[in-house]
Amino acid sequence: HGFGLEPAFAIVFGAAVGAVFVLRQPRLKNPLVDLRLFRSRAFSASLAVNVLGFFVAFGSFLFIAQYLQLVLGMGPFVAGLWTVPSAIAFIAGSMLTPIAVGKARPGYVMAAGLALAAVGFLILTRSGGRADLAVIVTGYSVFSLGLAPVFTLATDLIVGTVEPGQAGAASGLAETSSELGGALGIA
């Protein structure tokens, strides 16, 4: 509804607290977040891909569930059953990821997964007719198959690019990036 003083204050206050946090961390003996981790391009890029992937996935999950229920008129249980093929596709993609990484570098496998996810979203754009359900289930399954190696390898790369003593911090940042991406996607 336009500019508001309270939301503007909340944004400025949040940015200020974030800046203080970032400026304070390098000075601490035991920082909550070791900002030196972000110097690694592999770490930072994997973290960014993880946030982006979860952003897209969670937003899509929400819209597809709403579409099945509100547009196609399904109950929650039936709509949930129609999402099972995408869950199976995600599991299959996760199981195929180690095989793919045995044949290609992780970055290429992630890029191929993102490309396949894009194809799934392209399929979803074709909904809007008598075959809506088939298009939705197919597109949802294809993008789930594509995102599986992205999520699997992003976490592996995030944790694998740091020293063993920093694996816990990297794992925490990986989980936080997943939650942040998911929350932003739902929002």
TORKOL-4160 file (C-alpha; in steps of 0.2 Angstrom, whole numbers, padded with zeros to 4 digits, m for minus):
187
<pt num="1" X="0000" Y="0000" Z="0000"/>
<pt num="2" X="0014" Y="0012" Z="m0003"/>
<pt num="3" X="0028" Y="0019" Z="0008"/>
<pt num="4" X="0026" Y="0016" Z="0027"/>
<pt num="5" X="0037" Y="0023" Z="0041"/>
<pt num="6" X="0036" Y="0006" Z="0051"/>
<pt num="7" X="0042" Y="m0005" Z="0037"/>
<pt num="8" X="0055" Y="0007" Z="0032"/>
<pt num="9" X="0062" Y="0008" Z="0050"/>
<pt num="10" X="0061" Y="m0011" Z="0051"/>
<pt num="11" X="0072" Y="m0012" Z="0035"/>
<pt num="12" X="0084" Y="0001" Z="0040"/>
<pt num="13" X="0085" Y="m0007" Z="0058"/>
<pt num="14" X="0088" Y="m0024" Z="0051"/>
<pt num="15" X="0101" Y="m0018" Z="0039"/>
<pt num="16" X="0110" Y="m0009" Z="0053"/>
<pt num="17" X="0110" Y="m0025" Z="0064"/>
<pt num="18" X="0116" Y="m0035" Z="0050"/>
<pt num="19" X="0130" Y="m0023" Z="0047"/>
<pt num="20" X="0135" Y="m0023" Z="0065"/>
<pt num="21" X="0135" Y="m0042" Z="0065"/>
<pt num="22" X="0146" Y="m0043" Z="0049"/>
<pt num="23" X="0158" Y="m0030" Z="0056"/>
<pt num="24" X="0160" Y="m0038" Z="0073"/>
<pt num="25" X="0162" Y="m0057" Z="0067"/>
<pt num="26" X="0180" Y="m0055" Z="0061"/>
<pt num="27" X="0186" Y="m0047" Z="0078"/>
<pt num="28" X="0179" Y="m0061" Z="0089"/>
<pt num="29" X="0190" Y="m0075" Z="0095"/>
<pt num="30" X="0176" Y="m0088" Z="0091"/>
<pt num="31" X="0165" Y="m0080" Z="0078"/>
<pt num="32" X="0147" Y="m0087" Z="0076"/>
<pt num="33" X="0150" Y="m0086" Z="0057"/>
<pt num="34" X="0168" Y="m0087" Z="0051"/>
<pt num="35" X="0167" Y="m0074" Z="0036"/>
<pt num="36" X="0183" Y="m0081" Z="0029"/>
<pt num="37" X="0174" Y="m0096" Z="0022"/>
<pt num="38" X="0166" Y="m0084" Z="0010"/>
<pt num="39" X="0183" Y="m0081" Z="0002"/>
<pt num="40" X="0182" Y="m0097" Z="m0007"/>
<pt num="41" X="0172" Y="m0095" Z="m0024"/>
<pt num="42" X="0167" Y="m0113" Z="m0024"/>
<pt num="43" X="0159" Y="m0111" Z="m0006"/>
<pt num="44" X="0151" Y="m0095" Z="m0010"/>
<pt num="45" X="0144" Y="m0100" Z="m0027"/>
<pt num="46" X="0137" Y="m0117" Z="m0020"/>
<pt num="47" X="0129" Y="m0107" Z="m0006"/>
<pt num="48" X="0121" Y="m0095" Z="m0018"/>
<pt num="49" X="0115" Y="m0109" Z="m0029"/>
<pt num="50" X="0108" Y="m0118" Z="m0014"/>
<pt num="51" X="0098" Y="m0102" Z="m0009"/>
<pt num="52" X="0092" Y="m0100" Z="m0027"/>
<pt num="53" X="0087" Y="m0118" Z="m0029"/>
<pt num="54" X="0077" Y="m0118" Z="m0013"/>
<pt num="55" X="0069" Y="m0102" Z="m0017"/>
<pt num="56" X="0063" Y="m0108" Z="m0033"/>
<pt num="57" X="0058" Y="m0125" Z="m0026"/>
<pt num="58" X="0048" Y="m0120" Z="m0011"/>
<pt num="59" X="0039" Y="m0106" Z="m0020"/>
<pt num="60" X="0034" Y="m0119" Z="m0034"/>
<pt num="61" X="0029" Y="m0132" Z="m0021"/>
<pt num="62" X="0017" Y="m0119" Z="m0013"/>
<pt num="63" X="0009" Y="m0113" Z="m0030"/>
<pt num="64" X="0007" Y="m0131" Z="m0037"/>
<pt num="65" X="m0002" Y="m0137" Z="m0021"/>
<pt num="66" X="m0013" Y="m0121" Z="m0022"/>
<pt num="67" X="m0016" Y="m0124" Z="m0040"/>
<pt num="68" X="m0021" Y="m0142" Z="m0037"/>
<pt num="69" X="m0033" Y="m0138" Z="m0023"/>
<pt num="70" X="m0040" Y="m0121" Z="m0028"/>
<pt num="71" X="m0040" Y="m0122" Z="m0047"/>
<pt num="72" X="m0043" Y="m0141" Z="m0050"/>
<pt num="73" X="m0054" Y="m0143" Z="m0035"/>
<pt num="74" X="m0044" Y="m0157" Z="m0027"/>
<pt num="75" X="m0045" Y="m0160" Z="m0008"/>
<pt num="76" X="m0028" Y="m0159" Z="0001"/>
<pt num="77" X="m0026" Y="m0178" Z="0002"/>
<pt num="78" X="m0029" Y="m0181" Z="m0017"/>
<pt num="79" X="m0018" Y="m0166" Z="m0021"/>
<pt num="80" X="m0004" Y="m0173" Z="m0010"/>
<pt num="81" X="m0006" Y="m0190" Z="m0019"/>
<pt num="82" X="m0003" Y="m0181" Z="m0036"/>
<pt num="83" X="0013" Y="m0174" Z="m0029"/>
<pt num="84" X="0020" Y="m0191" Z="m0026"/>
<pt num="85" X="0028" Y="m0193" Z="m0044"/>
<pt num="86" X="0038" Y="m0178" Z="m0041"/>
<pt num="87" X="0044" Y="m0185" Z="m0024"/>
<pt num="88" X="0049" Y="m0201" Z="m0033"/>
<pt num="89" X="0058" Y="m0191" Z="m0047"/>
<pt num="90" X="0067" Y="m0181" Z="m0033"/>
<pt num="91" X="0073" Y="m0198" Z="m0025"/>
<pt num="92" X="0078" Y="m0205" Z="m0042"/>
<pt num="93" X="0088" Y="m0189" Z="m0046"/>
<pt num="94" X="0097" Y="m0190" Z="m0029"/>
<pt num="95" X="0101" Y="m0208" Z="m0032"/>
<pt num="96" X="0108" Y="m0205" Z="m0050"/>
<pt num="97" X="0119" Y="m0190" Z="m0044"/>
<pt num="98" X="0134" Y="m0200" Z="m0038"/>
<pt num="99" X="0133" Y="m0210" Z="m0055"/>
<pt num="100" X="0133" Y="m0193" Z="m0064"/>
<pt num="101" X="0147" Y="m0186" Z="m0054"/>
<pt num="102" X="0157" Y="m0201" Z="m0058"/>
<pt num="103" X="0156" Y="m0196" Z="m0077"/>
<pt num="104" X="0157" Y="m0177" Z="m0075"/>
<pt num="105" X="0162" Y="m0163" Z="m0064"/>
<pt num="106" X="0150" Y="m0158" Z="m0050"/>
<pt num="107" X="0148" Y="m0141" Z="m0058"/>
<pt num="108" X="0143" Y="m0148" Z="m0074"/>
<pt num="109" X="0131" Y="m0160" Z="m0066"/>
<pt num="110" X="0123" Y="m0145" Z="m0056"/>
<pt num="111" X="0122" Y="m0135" Z="m0072"/>
<pt num="112" X="0113" Y="m0150" Z="m0081"/>
<pt num="113" X="0101" Y="m0152" Z="m0066"/>
<pt num="114" X="0097" Y="m0133" Z="m0067"/>
<pt num="115" X="0094" Y="m0135" Z="m0086"/>
<pt num="116" X="0083" Y="m0150" Z="m0083"/>
<pt num="117" X="0073" Y="m0140" Z="m0070"/>
<pt num="118" X="0071" Y="m0126" Z="m0082"/>
<pt num="119" X="0063" Y="m0138" Z="m0094"/>
<pt num="120" X="0051" Y="m0144" Z="m0080"/>
<pt num="121" X="0046" Y="m0126" Z="m0078"/>
<pt num="122" X="0044" Y="m0124" Z="m0097"/>
<pt num="123" X="0032" Y="m0139" Z="m0096"/>
<pt num="124" X="0022" Y="m0131" Z="m0082"/>
<pt num="125" X="0019" Y="m0115" Z="m0093"/>
<pt num="126" X="0009" Y="m0127" Z="m0105"/>
<pt num="127" X="m0004" Y="m0129" Z="m0092"/>
<pt num="128" X="m0021" Y="m0122" Z="m0095"/>
<pt num="129" X="m0032" Y="m0134" Z="m0104"/>
<pt num="130" X="m0040" Y="m0151" Z="m0103"/>
<pt num="131" X="m0024" Y="m0159" Z="m0099"/>
<pt num="132" X="m0019" Y="m0148" Z="m0084"/>
<pt num="133" X="m0016" Y="m0162" Z="m0072"/>
<pt num="134" X="m0005" Y="m0172" Z="m0083"/>
<pt num="135" X="0005" Y="m0156" Z="m0088"/>
<pt num="136" X="0007" Y="m0151" Z="m0069"/>
<pt num="137" X="0012" Y="m0168" Z="m0064"/>
<pt num="138" X="0025" Y="m0170" Z="m0078"/>
<pt num="139" X="0032" Y="m0153" Z="m0076"/>
<pt num="140" X="0033" Y="m0155" Z="m0057"/>
<pt num="141" X="0042" Y="m0171" Z="m0059"/>
<pt num="142" X="0054" Y="m0165" Z="m0072"/>
<pt num="143" X="0059" Y="m0150" Z="m0061"/>
<pt num="144" X="0061" Y="m0161" Z="m0046"/>
<pt num="145" X="0072" Y="m0173" Z="m0055"/>
<pt num="146" X="0083" Y="m0158" Z="m0061"/>
<pt num="147" X="0084" Y="m0150" Z="m0044"/>
<pt num="148" X="0089" Y="m0166" Z="m0034"/>
<pt num="149" X="0107" Y="m0166" Z="m0040"/>
<pt num="150" X="0108" Y="m0147" Z="m0037"/>
<pt num="151" X="0103" Y="m0149" Z="m0019"/>
<pt num="152" X="0114" Y="m0164" Z="m0016"/>
<pt num="153" X="0130" Y="m0157" Z="m0024"/>
<pt num="154" X="0128" Y="m0140" Z="m0017"/>
<pt num="155" X="0128" Y="m0147" Z="0001"/>
<pt num="156" X="0143" Y="m0158" Z="m0003"/>
<pt num="157" X="0152" Y="m0144" Z="m0011"/>
<pt num="158" X="0149" Y="m0132" Z="0003"/>
<pt num="159" X="0155" Y="m0144" Z="0016"/>
<pt num="160" X="0169" Y="m0151" Z="0005"/>
<pt num="161" X="0177" Y="m0135" Z="0001"/>
<pt num="162" X="0182" Y="m0130" Z="0019"/>
<pt num="163" X="0195" Y="m0137" Z="0031"/>
<pt num="164" X="0188" Y="m0152" Z="0042"/>
<pt num="165" X="0188" Y="m0141" Z="0057"/>
<pt num="166" X="0176" Y="m0129" Z="0049"/>
<pt num="167" X="0164" Y="m0142" Z="0042"/>
<pt num="168" X="0152" Y="m0139" Z="0056"/>
<pt num="169" X="0151" Y="m0121" Z="0052"/>
<pt num="170" X="0149" Y="m0124" Z="0034"/>
<pt num="171" X="0136" Y="m0137" Z="0037"/>
<pt num="172" X="0126" Y="m0124" Z="0047"/>
<pt num="173" X="0128" Y="m0111" Z="0034"/>
<pt num="174" X="0122" Y="m0124" Z="0021"/>
<pt num="175" X="0106" Y="m0128" Z="0031"/>
<pt num="176" X="0103" Y="m0109" Z="0035"/>
<pt num="177" X="0104" Y="m0106" Z="0016"/>
<pt num="178" X="0092" Y="m0119" Z="0013"/>
<pt num="179" X="0080" Y="m0112" Z="0026"/>
<pt num="180" X="0082" Y="m0094" Z="0019"/>
<pt num="181" X="0079" Y="m0099" Z="0001"/>
<pt num="182" X="0064" Y="m0109" Z="0006"/>
<pt num="183" X="0057" Y="m0095" Z="0017"/>
<pt num="184" X="0060" Y="m0082" Z="0003"/>
<pt num="185" X="0052" Y="m0094" Z="m0010"/>
<pt num="186" X="0036" Y="m0096" Z="0001"/>
<pt num="187" X="0036" Y="m0077" Z="0004"/>
